Amino acid sequence: MHIARTGRGVAAATATAAALVAAALATAAPAGVAAAPAAVPHTFAAPAVAGHTLAHDVDSPISIAQCQAKWHINCYTPLQYRTAYHLDSLYRKGVTGKGRTIVIVDSFGSPTIQHDLDVYSKQFGMPSTKVDVVKWGKVPPFDPKNSDMTGWAGESTLDVEMAHAVAPGAKIVLVETGVAETEGVTGLPEMMSAEKSLIDHGVGDVITQSFGATENTFPGFGKGDFSSIRNLRYAFEDAARKHVTVLASSGDGGATDSTADGKGYYKQRVNSWPSADPLVTSVGGTQLHLDEQGKRIAPDSVYNDYGAGGGGQSHVFTRPDFQNGVKKVVGSRRGTPDVSMAAAVNGGAWVYSSYDPTAVGWDVYGGTSEASPLFSGVVALADQVAGHRVGDINAALYSLAKHKGTGIVDVNDGTDNSYQGVTGYKAVNGYDMATGVGTVDAPAFVAALAKASRH
């Protein structure tokens, strides 16, 4: 089981999207990376699944009861997730994300991503889909003995399989960036340039990002100079203009997050970017409590076991207008997360991978790096129902949360995201910085979000 210990870890038709991806591939060269603004940070971007493994290389998924006996955790399949979020009723109506495209951005990627998705899909009786891989810049050959590469391969696999689990009809584009292991090269500029290129080529309706870096680790932060972060926002600004939805994992360090070396945690409340960016929808984590059929046996609680759902106030961004209604909670700052999905390790997701020939099989993953791609699938479903990109959904999220019947499900059981000795925030009635507005009941939420996007 992979746990995030560093806290990181307008649709085109299928044929048209394929052509646009080809066009993006043609421009995906080192010269494209140089298009980023000159002032970029040296902060290290790490995948949210970076960490240790508890459940690994299982020949086939086992039952919840067997997981409890073997590892003392619950392990869930995509079929159980579908029941929990009531997705099957949408699928019966043909709402599968068809005609929509989810863009996933990860360093290095995985050389076996298509095969692994095919095996994953067959295991659970789902149709597979083609994964279009865009290599941005000079992506080095995959080395299964390189821990950085295998960490990102695990992240890529989780992202692709979770997005597909929710939106089986959506097209998936996996953008692989090459991050050299040299001092001063961080990966964030390459990721942002890659995203902007695809947006400019019309590729993708929703982008999911399962990575991040603590705001405090960016150059200039200690002096109140946030230009190193602001100079990286160009992809998100482009996405807003083109009505592309941008998501990011809120992190797995609760109210704190990783120090610059990735080996420790800050002793005070901090936040991370890109999750804290107001142009991004921050996706936090919940813990599902399900039976073998996928039905809830208890309300969702805050993800807090081998990691904790990231959340809190940004030290870089002030409160955006869409959070004015929750200013008593967030104060004068941007608060995260905005919404939450399954992320707890105790309730983790089965994932199949074969990128490491010495560790082929099924793993159980947890972390908000699971939650963001799950939610990207929900957005793709809303895009299909709306008949167009729903775009930046933040204003809609907070507006829908004020009304009943919109599919926003409050998480208010009193659990919290305290972690590593730093006091976090409790899940209470209404918005909180543990789970945001809460989680979603997919049929009602997809319909409400599609309707809200028409205004």
Secondary structure as UniProt FT lines:
FT   HELIX           14..27
FT   HELIX           30..33
FT   TURN            34..35
FT   STRAND          46..47
FT   TURN            48..49
FT   HELIX           64..71
FT   STRAND          75..76
FT   HELIX           78..84
FT   TURN            85..86
FT   HELIX           88..92
FT   TURN            93..94
FT   TURN            98..99
FT   STRAND          101..107
FT   TURN            111..112
FT   HELIX           113..123
FT   TURN            124..125
FT   STRAND          131..136
FT   TURN            144..145
FT   HELIX           147..166
FT   TURN            168..169
FT   STRAND          171..177
FT   TURN            183..184
FT   HELIX           188..200
FT   TURN            201..202
FT   STRAND          206..209
FT   STRAND          211..214
FT   HELIX           215..217
FT   TURN            219..220
FT   HELIX           221..223
FT   HELIX           227..230
FT   TURN            231..233
FT   HELIX           234..241
FT   TURN            242..243
FT   STRAND          245..249
FT   TURN            254..255
FT   TURN            260..261
FT   STRAND          272..273
FT   TURN            274..276
FT   TURN            278..279
FT   STRAND          281..287
FT   TURN            292..293
FT   STRAND          301..302
FT   STRAND          312..318
FT   HELIX           321..326
FT   HELIX           327..330
FT   TURN            331..332
FT   STRAND          333..336
FT   STRAND          339..342
FT   TURN            346..347
FT   STRAND          348..353
FT   TURN            357..358
FT   STRAND          361..365
FT   HELIX           368..386
FT   HELIX           394..400
FT   TURN            401..402
FT   TURN            404..405
FT   STRAND          408..409
FT   TURN            420..421
FT   TURN            433..435
FT   STRAND          439..440
FT   HELIX           442..452
FT   TURN            453..454
//
